[in-house]
Amino acid sequence: MTPMQYQKQLRLLEARRLILSENARIEAAAHATGYESASQLSREYPRMFGIPPRRDAAHNRDIAGWA
């Protein structure tokens, strides 16, 4: 893994943590992790996690029993 790939991985992991643990909006998570836009984060996110961030958040809420 290159240093750039490692940095991207860390940013995506932090964005996911913000979205899933702190219920951050995609836009806020993108900004907090250094992405220029929510759409940039939304393009990168499924490459690492297999699903888009909004669907991941919805799935997480369903599992946790949140409405």
CHARMM internal coordinates of N, CA and C (Angstrom, degrees):
IC EDIT
DIST 1 N 1 CA 1.4482
DIST 1 CA 1 C 1.5361
ANGL 1 N 1 CA 1 C 108.02
DIST 1 C 2 N 1.2981
ANGL 1 CA 1 C 2 N 114.98
DIHE 1 N 1 CA 1 C 2 N 131.18
DIST 2 N 2 CA 1.4644
ANGL 1 C 2 N 2 CA 119.85
DIHE 1 CA 1 C 2 N 2 CA 179.12
DIST 2 CA 2 C 1.5416
ANGL 2 N 2 CA 2 C 109.66
DIHE 1 C 2 N 2 CA 2 C -78.05
DIST 2 C 3 N 1.3352
ANGL 2 CA 2 C 3 N 116.67
DIHE 2 N 2 CA 2 C 3 N 162.10
DIST 3 N 3 CA 1.4661
ANGL 2 C 3 N 3 CA 118.82
DIHE 2 CA 2 C 3 N 3 CA 176.13
DIST 3 CA 3 C 1.5382
ANGL 3 N 3 CA 3 C 112.61
DIHE 2 C 3 N 3 CA 3 C -57.71
DIST 3 C 4 N 1.3145
ANGL 3 CA 3 C 4 N 117.52
DIHE 3 N 3 CA 3 C 4 N -36.62
DIST 4 N 4 CA 1.4624
ANGL 3 C 4 N 4 CA 121.24
DIHE 3 CA 3 C 4 N 4 CA 179.27
DIST 4 CA 4 C 1.5294
ANGL 4 N 4 CA 4 C 110.60
DIHE 3 C 4 N 4 CA 4 C -66.42
DIST 4 C 5 N 1.3259
ANGL 4 CA 4 C 5 N 117.63
DIHE 4 N 4 CA 4 C 5 N -41.66
DIST 5 N 5 CA 1.4616
ANGL 4 C 5 N 5 CA 121.47
DIHE 4 CA 4 C 5 N 5 CA 177.73
DIST 5 CA 5 C 1.5315
ANGL 5 N 5 CA 5 C 110.82
DIHE 4 C 5 N 5 CA 5 C -64.84
DIST 5 C 6 N 1.3194
ANGL 5 CA 5 C 6 N 115.76
DIHE 5 N 5 CA 5 C 6 N -39.44
DIST 6 N 6 CA 1.4623
ANGL 5 C 6 N 6 CA 120.60
DIHE 5 CA 5 C 6 N 6 CA 178.55
DIST 6 CA 6 C 1.5312
ANGL 6 N 6 CA 6 C 110.53
DIHE 5 C 6 N 6 CA 6 C -63.48
DIST 6 C 7 N 1.3257
ANGL 6 CA 6 C 7 N 116.80
DIHE 6 N 6 CA 6 C 7 N -44.91
DIST 7 N 7 CA 1.4527
ANGL 6 C 7 N 7 CA 121.11
DIHE 6 CA 6 C 7 N 7 CA 178.02
DIST 7 CA 7 C 1.5241
ANGL 7 N 7 CA 7 C 111.13
DIHE 6 C 7 N 7 CA 7 C -60.98
DIST 7 C 8 N 1.3287
ANGL 7 CA 7 C 8 N 116.53
DIHE 7 N 7 CA 7 C 8 N -43.38
DIST 8 N 8 CA 1.4675
ANGL 7 C 8 N 8 CA 120.49
DIHE 7 CA 7 C 8 N 8 CA 178.59
DIST 8 CA 8 C 1.5230
ANGL 8 N 8 CA 8 C 110.38
DIHE 7 C 8 N 8 CA 8 C -62.22
DIST 8 C 9 N 1.3251
ANGL 8 CA 8 C 9 N 116.75
DIHE 8 N 8 CA 8 C 9 N -41.99
DIST 9 N 9 CA 1.4577
ANGL 8 C 9 N 9 CA 121.07
DIHE 8 CA 8 C 9 N 9 CA 179.10
DIST 9 CA 9 C 1.5301
ANGL 9 N 9 CA 9 C 110.69
DIHE 8 C 9 N 9 CA 9 C -61.18
DIST 9 C 10 N 1.3249
ANGL 9 CA 9 C 10 N 117.39
DIHE 9 N 9 CA 9 C 10 N -44.62
DIST 10 N 10 CA 1.4566
ANGL 9 C 10 N 10 CA 120.88
DIHE 9 CA 9 C 10 N 10 CA 179.06
DIST 10 CA 10 C 1.5256
ANGL 10 N 10 CA 10 C 111.64
DIHE 9 C 10 N 10 CA 10 C -62.35
DIST 10 C 11 N 1.3295
ANGL 10 CA 10 C 11 N 116.66
DIHE 10 N 10 CA 10 C 11 N -42.11
DIST 11 N 11 CA 1.4572
ANGL 10 C 11 N 11 CA 120.75
DIHE 10 CA 10 C 11 N 11 CA 179.13
DIST 11 CA 11 C 1.5244
ANGL 11 N 11 CA 11 C 111.13
DIHE 10 C 11 N 11 CA 11 C -63.72
DIST 11 C 12 N 1.3219
ANGL 11 CA 11 C 12 N 116.86
DIHE 11 N 11 CA 11 C 12 N -42.49
DIST 12 N 12 CA 1.4592
ANGL 11 C 12 N 12 CA 120.59
DIHE 11 CA 11 C 12 N 12 CA 179.40
DIST 12 CA 12 C 1.5288
ANGL 12 N 12 CA 12 C 111.84
DIHE 11 C 12 N 12 CA 12 C -67.24
DIST 12 C 13 N 1.3149
ANGL 12 CA 12 C 13 N 116.76
DIHE 12 N 12 CA 12 C 13 N -40.06
DIST 13 N 13 CA 1.4626
ANGL 12 C 13 N 13 CA 119.73
DIHE 12 CA 12 C 13 N 13 CA 177.38
DIST 13 CA 13 C 1.5260
ANGL 13 N 13 CA 13 C 111.26
DIHE 12 C 13 N 13 CA 13 C -62.75
DIST 13 C 14 N 1.3303
ANGL 13 CA 13 C 14 N 116.67
DIHE 13 N 13 CA 13 C 14 N -41.27
DIST 14 N 14 CA 1.4631
ANGL 13 C 14 N 14 CA 119.98
DIHE 13 CA 13 C 14 N 14 CA 178.23
DIST 14 CA 14 C 1.5228
ANGL 14 N 14 CA 14 C 111.04
DIHE 13 C 14 N 14 CA 14 C -67.98
DIST 14 C 15 N 1.3103
ANGL 14 CA 14 C 15 N 117.55
DIHE 14 N 14 CA 14 C 15 N -40.53
DIST 15 N 15 CA 1.4606
ANGL 14 C 15 N 15 CA 120.57
DIHE 14 CA 14 C 15 N 15 CA 177.29
DIST 15 CA 15 C 1.5262
ANGL 15 N 15 CA 15 C 109.86
DIHE 14 C 15 N 15 CA 15 C -60.90
DIST 15 C 16 N 1.3197
ANGL 15 CA 15 C 16 N 116.87
DIHE 15 N 15 CA 15 C 16 N -42.99
DIST 16 N 16 CA 1.4683
ANGL 15 C 16 N 16 CA 120.13
DIHE 15 CA 15 C 16 N 16 CA 179.12
DIST 16 CA 16 C 1.5188
ANGL 16 N 16 CA 16 C 111.14
DIHE 15 C 16 N 16 CA 16 C -64.36
DIST 16 C 17 N 1.3263
ANGL 16 CA 16 C 17 N 116.64
DIHE 16 N 16 CA 16 C 17 N -40.89
DIST 17 N 17 CA 1.4591
ANGL 16 C 17 N 17 CA 120.08
DIHE 16 CA 16 C 17 N 17 CA 177.95
DIST 17 CA 17 C 1.5282
ANGL 17 N 17 CA 17 C 110.55
DIHE 16 C 17 N 17 CA 17 C -60.39
DIST 17 C 18 N 1.3222
ANGL 17 CA 17 C 18 N 116.60
DIHE 17 N 17 CA 17 C 18 N -44.25
DIST 18 N 18 CA 1.4629
ANGL 17 C 18 N 18 CA 120.52
DIHE 17 CA 17 C 18 N 18 CA 179.36
DIST 18 CA 18 C 1.5219
ANGL 18 N 18 CA 18 C 111.45
DIHE 17 C 18 N 18 CA 18 C -62.67
DIST 18 C 19 N 1.3230
ANGL 18 CA 18 C 19 N 115.95
DIHE 18 N 18 CA 18 C 19 N -42.46
DIST 19 N 19 CA 1.4675
ANGL 18 C 19 N 19 CA 120.80
DIHE 18 CA 18 C 19 N 19 CA -177.89
DIST 19 CA 19 C 1.5293
ANGL 19 N 19 CA 19 C 111.20
DIHE 18 C 19 N 19 CA 19 C -68.90
DIST 19 C 20 N 1.3135
ANGL 19 CA 19 C 20 N 116.81
DIHE 19 N 19 CA 19 C 20 N -44.97
DIST 20 N 20 CA 1.4637
ANGL 19 C 20 N 20 CA 120.20
DIHE 19 CA 19 C 20 N 20 CA -174.73
DIST 20 CA 20 C 1.5268
ANGL 20 N 20 CA 20 C 113.81
DIHE 19 C 20 N 20 CA 20 C -84.83
DIST 20 C 21 N 1.3209
ANGL 20 CA 20 C 21 N 118.02
DIHE 20 N 20 CA 20 C 21 N -39.44
DIST 21 N 21 CA 1.4606
ANGL 20 C 21 N 21 CA 120.73
DIHE 20 CA 20 C 21 N 21 CA -174.96
DIST 21 CA 21 C 1.5166
ANGL 21 N 21 CA 21 C 113.31
DIHE 20 C 21 N 21 CA 21 C -90.05
DIST 21 C 22 N 1.3175
ANGL 21 CA 21 C 22 N 116.37
DIHE 21 N 21 CA 21 C 22 N -33.92
DIST 22 N 22 CA 1.4562
ANGL 21 C 22 N 22 CA 119.22
DIHE 21 CA 21 C 22 N 22 CA -175.18
DIST 22 CA 22 C 1.5288
ANGL 22 N 22 CA 22 C 112.16
DIHE 21 C 22 N 22 CA 22 C -111.52
DIST 22 C 23 N 1.3267
ANGL 22 CA 22 C 23 N 116.00
DIHE 22 N 22 CA 22 C 23 N 6.48
DIST 23 N 23 CA 1.4619
ANGL 22 C 23 N 23 CA 121.51
DIHE 22 CA 22 C 23 N 23 CA 179.56
DIST 23 CA 23 C 1.5195
ANGL 23 N 23 CA 23 C 113.17
DIHE 22 C 23 N 23 CA 23 C 54.50
DIST 23 C 24 N 1.3232
ANGL 23 CA 23 C 24 N 116.19
DIHE 23 N 23 CA 23 C 24 N 33.76
DIST 24 N 24 CA 1.4645
ANGL 23 C 24 N 24 CA 120.65
DIHE 23 CA 23 C 24 N 24 CA 178.45
DIST 24 CA 24 C 1.5277
ANGL 24 N 24 CA 24 C 109.88
DIHE 23 C 24 N 24 CA 24 C -69.83
DIST 24 C 25 N 1.3075
ANGL 24 CA 24 C 25 N 115.79
DIHE 24 N 24 CA 24 C 25 N 145.15
DIST 25 N 25 CA 1.4664
ANGL 24 C 25 N 25 CA 120.50
DIHE 24 CA 24 C 25 N 25 CA 173.75
DIST 25 CA 25 C 1.5292
ANGL 25 N 25 CA 25 C 107.83
DIHE 24 C 25 N 25 CA 25 C -69.31
DIST 25 C 26 N 1.3193
ANGL 25 CA 25 C 26 N 115.95
DIHE 25 N 25 CA 25 C 26 N 155.54
DIST 26 N 26 CA 1.4658
ANGL 25 C 26 N 26 CA 121.65
DIHE 25 CA 25 C 26 N 26 CA -179.20
DIST 26 CA 26 C 1.5259
ANGL 26 N 26 CA 26 C 109.58
DIHE 25 C 26 N 26 CA 26 C -56.58
DIST 26 C 27 N 1.3225
ANGL 26 CA 26 C 27 N 117.17
DIHE 26 N 26 CA 26 C 27 N -43.13
DIST 27 N 27 CA 1.4590
ANGL 26 C 27 N 27 CA 121.84
DIHE 26 CA 26 C 27 N 27 CA -178.69
DIST 27 CA 27 C 1.5257
ANGL 27 N 27 CA 27 C 111.32
DIHE 26 C 27 N 27 CA 27 C -61.14
DIST 27 C 28 N 1.3379
ANGL 27 CA 27 C 28 N 116.83
DIHE 27 N 27 CA 27 C 28 N -43.39
DIST 28 N 28 CA 1.4615
ANGL 27 C 28 N 28 CA 121.10
DIHE 27 CA 27 C 28 N 28 CA -179.69
DIST 28 CA 28 C 1.5265
ANGL 28 N 28 CA 28 C 111.09
DIHE 27 C 28 N 28 CA 28 C -67.95
DIST 28 C 29 N 1.3205
ANGL 28 CA 28 C 29 N 116.93
DIHE 28 N 28 CA 28 C 29 N -41.13
DIST 29 N 29 CA 1.4677
ANGL 28 C 29 N 29 CA 120.50
DIHE 28 CA 28 C 29 N 29 CA 178.49
DIST 29 CA 29 C 1.5181
ANGL 29 N 29 CA 29 C 110.67
DIHE 28 C 29 N 29 CA 29 C -65.01
DIST 29 C 30 N 1.3166
ANGL 29 CA 29 C 30 N 116.83
DIHE 29 N 29 CA 29 C 30 N -40.18
DIST 30 N 30 CA 1.4618
ANGL 29 C 30 N 30 CA 120.55
DIHE 29 CA 29 C 30 N 30 CA 178.11
DIST 30 CA 30 C 1.5127
ANGL 30 N 30 CA 30 C 110.57
DIHE 29 C 30 N 30 CA 30 C -61.45
DIST 30 C 31 N 1.3100
ANGL 30 CA 30 C 31 N 116.76
DIHE 30 N 30 CA 30 C 31 N -48.51
DIST 31 N 31 CA 1.4641
ANGL 30 C 31 N 31 CA 121.30
DIHE 30 CA 30 C 31 N 31 CA -179.26
DIST 31 CA 31 C 1.5309
ANGL 31 N 31 CA 31 C 110.99
DIHE 30 C 31 N 31 CA 31 C -62.70
DIST 31 C 32 N 1.3344
ANGL 31 CA 31 C 32 N 116.84
DIHE 31 N 31 CA 31 C 32 N -43.38
DIST 32 N 32 CA 1.4650
ANGL 31 C 32 N 32 CA 121.62
DIHE 31 CA 31 C 32 N 32 CA -177.37
DIST 32 CA 32 C 1.5263
ANGL 32 N 32 CA 32 C 112.78
DIHE 31 C 32 N 32 CA 32 C -66.17
DIST 32 C 33 N 1.3069
ANGL 32 CA 32 C 33 N 117.00
DIHE 32 N 32 CA 32 C 33 N -24.15
DIST 33 N 33 CA 1.4696
ANGL 32 C 33 N 33 CA 120.35
DIHE 32 CA 32 C 33 N 33 CA -176.97
DIST 33 CA 33 C 1.5246
ANGL 33 N 33 CA 33 C 113.24
DIHE 32 C 33 N 33 CA 33 C -106.90
DIST 33 C 34 N 1.3199
ANGL 33 CA 33 C 34 N 116.50
DIHE 33 N 33 CA 33 C 34 N 10.35
DIST 34 N 34 CA 1.4597
ANGL 33 C 34 N 34 CA 119.90
DIHE 33 CA 33 C 34 N 34 CA 171.61
DIST 34 CA 34 C 1.5128
ANGL 34 N 34 CA 34 C 116.59
DIHE 33 C 34 N 34 CA 34 C 91.53
DIST 34 C 35 N 1.3254
ANGL 34 CA 34 C 35 N 117.35
DIHE 34 N 34 CA 34 C 35 N 7.98
DIST 35 N 35 CA 1.4609
ANGL 34 C 35 N 35 CA 119.07
DIHE 34 CA 34 C 35 N 35 CA 176.22
DIST 35 CA 35 C 1.5237
ANGL 35 N 35 CA 35 C 109.05
DIHE 34 C 35 N 35 CA 35 C -79.69
DIST 35 C 36 N 1.3054
ANGL 35 CA 35 C 36 N 116.44
DIHE 35 N 35 CA 35 C 36 N 146.95
DIST 36 N 36 CA 1.4540
ANGL 35 C 36 N 36 CA 120.87
DIHE 35 CA 35 C 36 N 36 CA -179.03
DIST 36 CA 36 C 1.5236
ANGL 36 N 36 CA 36 C 112.20
DIHE 35 C 36 N 36 CA 36 C -73.21
DIST 36 C 37 N 1.3295
ANGL 36 CA 36 C 37 N 116.60
DIHE 36 N 36 CA 36 C 37 N -25.89
DIST 37 N 37 CA 1.4536
ANGL 36 C 37 N 37 CA 119.78
DIHE 36 CA 36 C 37 N 37 CA -178.31
DIST 37 CA 37 C 1.5276
ANGL 37 N 37 CA 37 C 109.92
DIHE 36 C 37 N 37 CA 37 C -156.02
DIST 37 C 38 N 1.3263
ANGL 37 CA 37 C 38 N 114.17
DIHE 37 N 37 CA 37 C 38 N 162.65
DIST 38 N 38 CA 1.4657
ANGL 37 C 38 N 38 CA 119.90
DIHE 37 CA 37 C 38 N 38 CA 175.98
DIST 38 CA 38 C 1.5205
ANGL 38 N 38 CA 38 C 110.66
DIHE 37 C 38 N 38 CA 38 C -64.79
DIST 38 C 39 N 1.3374
ANGL 38 CA 38 C 39 N 116.47
DIHE 38 N 38 CA 38 C 39 N -34.04
DIST 39 N 39 CA 1.4655
ANGL 38 C 39 N 39 CA 118.61
DIHE 38 CA 38 C 39 N 39 CA -179.28
DIST 39 CA 39 C 1.5264
ANGL 39 N 39 CA 39 C 111.24
DIHE 38 C 39 N 39 CA 39 C -67.16
DIST 39 C 40 N 1.3225
ANGL 39 CA 39 C 40 N 117.44
DIHE 39 N 39 CA 39 C 40 N -34.10
DIST 40 N 40 CA 1.4634
ANGL 39 C 40 N 40 CA 119.79
DIHE 39 CA 39 C 40 N 40 CA 176.70
DIST 40 CA 40 C 1.5265
ANGL 40 N 40 CA 40 C 110.21
DIHE 39 C 40 N 40 CA 40 C -64.49
DIST 40 C 41 N 1.3310
ANGL 40 CA 40 C 41 N 116.72
DIHE 40 N 40 CA 40 C 41 N -45.23
DIST 41 N 41 CA 1.4658
ANGL 40 C 41 N 41 CA 120.38
DIHE 40 CA 40 C 41 N 41 CA 176.56
DIST 41 CA 41 C 1.5185
ANGL 41 N 41 CA 41 C 110.29
DIHE 40 C 41 N 41 CA 41 C -62.06
DIST 41 C 42 N 1.3149
ANGL 41 CA 41 C 42 N 117.14
DIHE 41 N 41 CA 41 C 42 N -42.29
DIST 42 N 42 CA 1.4666
ANGL 41 C 42 N 42 CA 121.28
DIHE 41 CA 41 C 42 N 42 CA -178.50
DIST 42 CA 42 C 1.5185
ANGL 42 N 42 CA 42 C 112.70
DIHE 41 C 42 N 42 CA 42 C -64.62
DIST 42 C 43 N 1.3113
ANGL 42 CA 42 C 43 N 117.95
DIHE 42 N 42 CA 42 C 43 N -26.60
DIST 43 N 43 CA 1.4718
ANGL 42 C 43 N 43 CA 121.10
DIHE 42 CA 42 C 43 N 43 CA 175.84
DIST 43 CA 43 C 1.5280
ANGL 43 N 43 CA 43 C 111.42
DIHE 42 C 43 N 43 CA 43 C -76.60
DIST 43 C 44 N 1.3245
ANGL 43 CA 43 C 44 N 116.76
DIHE 43 N 43 CA 43 C 44 N -40.02
DIST 44 N 44 CA 1.4635
ANGL 43 C 44 N 44 CA 121.22
DIHE 43 CA 43 C 44 N 44 CA -177.08
DIST 44 CA 44 C 1.5319
ANGL 44 N 44 CA 44 C 113.24
DIHE 43 C 44 N 44 CA 44 C -77.36
DIST 44 C 45 N 1.3060
ANGL 44 CA 44 C 45 N 116.47
DIHE 44 N 44 CA 44 C 45 N -35.95
DIST 45 N 45 CA 1.4643
ANGL 44 C 45 N 45 CA 123.38
DIHE 44 CA 44 C 45 N 45 CA -173.22
DIST 45 CA 45 C 1.5305
ANGL 45 N 45 CA 45 C 113.33
DIHE 44 C 45 N 45 CA 45 C -54.75
DIST 45 C 46 N 1.3361
ANGL 45 CA 45 C 46 N 119.59
DIHE 45 N 45 CA 45 C 46 N -51.54
DIST 46 N 46 CA 1.4804
ANGL 45 C 46 N 46 CA 118.29
DIHE 45 CA 45 C 46 N 46 CA -177.78
DIST 46 CA 46 C 1.5210
ANGL 46 N 46 CA 46 C 113.49
DIHE 45 C 46 N 46 CA 46 C -67.79
DIST 46 C 47 N 1.2996
ANGL 46 CA 46 C 47 N 118.05
DIHE 46 N 46 CA 46 C 47 N -21.39
DIST 47 N 47 CA 1.4721
ANGL 46 C 47 N 47 CA 119.78
DIHE 46 CA 46 C 47 N 47 CA 176.91
DIST 47 CA 47 C 1.5191
ANGL 47 N 47 CA 47 C 110.72
DIHE 46 C 47 N 47 CA 47 C -64.78
DIST 47 C 48 N 1.3343
ANGL 47 CA 47 C 48 N 115.95
DIHE 47 N 47 CA 47 C 48 N -31.74
DIST 48 N 48 CA 1.4583
ANGL 47 C 48 N 48 CA 119.60
DIHE 47 CA 47 C 48 N 48 CA -179.27
DIST 48 CA 48 C 1.5237
ANGL 48 N 48 CA 48 C 112.40
DIHE 47 C 48 N 48 CA 48 C -94.70
DIST 48 C 49 N 1.3302
ANGL 48 CA 48 C 49 N 116.77
DIHE 48 N 48 CA 48 C 49 N -40.44
DIST 49 N 49 CA 1.4664
ANGL 48 C 49 N 49 CA 120.13
DIHE 48 CA 48 C 49 N 49 CA -172.07
DIST 49 CA 49 C 1.5226
ANGL 49 N 49 CA 49 C 114.32
DIHE 48 C 49 N 49 CA 49 C -105.52
DIST 49 C 50 N 1.3167
ANGL 49 CA 49 C 50 N 117.95
DIHE 49 N 49 CA 49 C 50 N -8.17
DIST 50 N 50 CA 1.4488
ANGL 49 C 50 N 50 CA 121.17
DIHE 49 CA 49 C 50 N 50 CA 174.57
DIST 50 CA 50 C 1.5214
ANGL 50 N 50 CA 50 C 116.16
DIHE 49 C 50 N 50 CA 50 C 88.19
DIST 50 C 51 N 1.3192
ANGL 50 CA 50 C 51 N 117.50
DIHE 50 N 50 CA 50 C 51 N -13.52
DIST 51 N 51 CA 1.4681
ANGL 50 C 51 N 51 CA 121.22
DIHE 50 CA 50 C 51 N 51 CA 177.57
DIST 51 CA 51 C 1.5261
ANGL 51 N 51 CA 51 C 108.80
DIHE 50 C 51 N 51 CA 51 C -141.42
DIST 51 C 52 N 1.3291
ANGL 51 CA 51 C 52 N 117.24
DIHE 51 N 51 CA 51 C 52 N 156.19
DIST 52 N 52 CA 1.4688
ANGL 51 C 52 N 52 CA 120.45
DIHE 51 CA 51 C 52 N 52 CA 178.94
DIST 52 CA 52 C 1.5303
ANGL 52 N 52 CA 52 C 110.98
DIHE 51 C 52 N 52 CA 52 C -65.81
DIST 52 C 53 N 1.3224
ANGL 52 CA 52 C 53 N 117.27
DIHE 52 N 52 CA 52 C 53 N 156.15
DIST 53 N 53 CA 1.4678
ANGL 52 C 53 N 53 CA 119.80
DIHE 52 CA 52 C 53 N 53 CA -176.47
DIST 53 CA 53 C 1.5233
ANGL 53 N 53 CA 53 C 114.30
DIHE 52 C 53 N 53 CA 53 C -60.86
DIST 53 C 54 N 1.3143
ANGL 53 CA 53 C 54 N 118.55
DIHE 53 N 53 CA 53 C 54 N -38.31
DIST 54 N 54 CA 1.4816
ANGL 53 C 54 N 54 CA 119.43
DIHE 53 CA 53 C 54 N 54 CA -179.75
DIST 54 CA 54 C 1.5257
ANGL 54 N 54 CA 54 C 110.77
DIHE 53 C 54 N 54 CA 54 C -64.75
DIST 54 C 55 N 1.3265
ANGL 54 CA 54 C 55 N 116.60
DIHE 54 N 54 CA 54 C 55 N -40.43
DIST 55 N 55 CA 1.4710
ANGL 54 C 55 N 55 CA 120.09
DIHE 54 CA 54 C 55 N 55 CA 179.17
DIST 55 CA 55 C 1.5244
ANGL 55 N 55 CA 55 C 110.62
DIHE 54 C 55 N 55 CA 55 C -69.54
DIST 55 C 56 N 1.3183
ANGL 55 CA 55 C 56 N 116.99
DIHE 55 N 55 CA 55 C 56 N -36.83
DIST 56 N 56 CA 1.4600
ANGL 55 C 56 N 56 CA 121.36
DIHE 55 CA 55 C 56 N 56 CA 177.37
DIST 56 CA 56 C 1.5277
ANGL 56 N 56 CA 56 C 109.69
DIHE 55 C 56 N 56 CA 56 C -63.08
DIST 56 C 57 N 1.3229
ANGL 56 CA 56 C 57 N 117.04
DIHE 56 N 56 CA 56 C 57 N -44.35
DIST 57 N 57 CA 1.4651
ANGL 56 C 57 N 57 CA 121.16
DIHE 56 CA 56 C 57 N 57 CA 178.90
DIST 57 CA 57 C 1.5253
ANGL 57 N 57 CA 57 C 110.71
DIHE 56 C 57 N 57 CA 57 C -63.54
DIST 57 C 58 N 1.3252
ANGL 57 CA 57 C 58 N 117.07
DIHE 57 N 57 CA 57 C 58 N -44.09
DIST 58 N 58 CA 1.4689
ANGL 57 C 58 N 58 CA 120.95
DIHE 57 CA 57 C 58 N 58 CA 179.15
DIST 58 CA 58 C 1.5237
ANGL 58 N 58 CA 58 C 110.71
DIHE 57 C 58 N 58 CA 58 C -62.85
DIST 58 C 59 N 1.3262
ANGL 58 CA 58 C 59 N 116.29
DIHE 58 N 58 CA 58 C 59 N -43.17
DIST 59 N 59 CA 1.4680
ANGL 58 C 59 N 59 CA 121.48
DIHE 58 CA 58 C 59 N 59 CA 178.70
DIST 59 CA 59 C 1.5259
ANGL 59 N 59 CA 59 C 109.81
DIHE 58 C 59 N 59 CA 59 C -61.67
DIST 59 C 60 N 1.3182
ANGL 59 CA 59 C 60 N 116.88
DIHE 59 N 59 CA 59 C 60 N -42.85
DIST 60 N 60 CA 1.4574
ANGL 59 C 60 N 60 CA 121.40
DIHE 59 CA 59 C 60 N 60 CA 179.56
DIST 60 CA 60 C 1.5314
ANGL 60 N 60 CA 60 C 111.15
DIHE 59 C 60 N 60 CA 60 C -63.47
DIST 60 C 61 N 1.3421
ANGL 60 CA 60 C 61 N 117.05
DIHE 60 N 60 CA 60 C 61 N -40.49
DIST 61 N 61 CA 1.4659
ANGL 60 C 61 N 61 CA 120.42
DIHE 60 CA 60 C 61 N 61 CA 177.73
DIST 61 CA 61 C 1.5261
ANGL 61 N 61 CA 61 C 110.32
DIHE 60 C 61 N 61 CA 61 C -64.01
DIST 61 C 62 N 1.3390
ANGL 61 CA 61 C 62 N 116.97
DIHE 61 N 61 CA 61 C 62 N -40.77
DIST 62 N 62 CA 1.4655
ANGL 61 C 62 N 62 CA 121.03
DIHE 61 CA 61 C 62 N 62 CA 179.20
DIST 62 CA 62 C 1.5188
ANGL 62 N 62 CA 62 C 111.19
DIHE 61 C 62 N 62 CA 62 C -61.95
DIST 62 C 63 N 1.3173
ANGL 62 CA 62 C 63 N 116.65
DIHE 62 N 62 CA 62 C 63 N -43.70
DIST 63 N 63 CA 1.4713
ANGL 62 C 63 N 63 CA 121.37
DIHE 62 CA 62 C 63 N 63 CA -179.92
DIST 63 CA 63 C 1.5147
ANGL 63 N 63 CA 63 C 110.54
DIHE 62 C 63 N 63 CA 63 C -65.05
DIST 63 C 64 N 1.3325
ANGL 63 CA 63 C 64 N 116.12
DIHE 63 N 63 CA 63 C 64 N -40.79
DIST 64 N 64 CA 1.4657
ANGL 63 C 64 N 64 CA 120.61
DIHE 63 CA 63 C 64 N 64 CA -177.38
DIST 64 CA 64 C 1.5239
ANGL 64 N 64 CA 64 C 111.97
DIHE 63 C 64 N 64 CA 64 C -76.59
DIST 64 C 65 N 1.3259
ANGL 64 CA 64 C 65 N 116.85
DIHE 64 N 64 CA 64 C 65 N -10.26
DIST 65 N 65 CA 1.4602
ANGL 64 C 65 N 65 CA 120.22
DIHE 64 CA 64 C 65 N 65 CA 179.65
DIST 65 CA 65 C 1.5167
ANGL 65 N 65 CA 65 C 113.75
DIHE 64 C 65 N 65 CA 65 C 84.34
DIST 65 C 66 N 1.3482
ANGL 65 CA 65 C 66 N 116.08
DIHE 65 N 65 CA 65 C 66 N 15.74
DIST 66 N 66 CA 1.4612
ANGL 65 C 66 N 66 CA 119.76
DIHE 65 CA 65 C 66 N 66 CA 177.69
DIST 66 CA 66 C 1.5173
ANGL 66 N 66 CA 66 C 108.37
DIHE 65 C 66 N 66 CA 66 C -83.38
DIST 66 C 67 N 1.2902
ANGL 66 CA 66 C 67 N 115.98
DIHE 66 N 66 CA 66 C 67 N 149.97
DIST 67 N 67 CA 1.4736
ANGL 66 C 67 N 67 CA 120.17
DIHE 66 CA 66 C 67 N 67 CA 178.24
DIST 67 CA 67 C 1.4954
ANGL 67 N 67 CA 67 C 110.78
DIHE 66 C 67 N 67 CA 67 C -99.57
END
COOR INIT
IC SEED 1 N 1 CA 1 C
IC BUILD
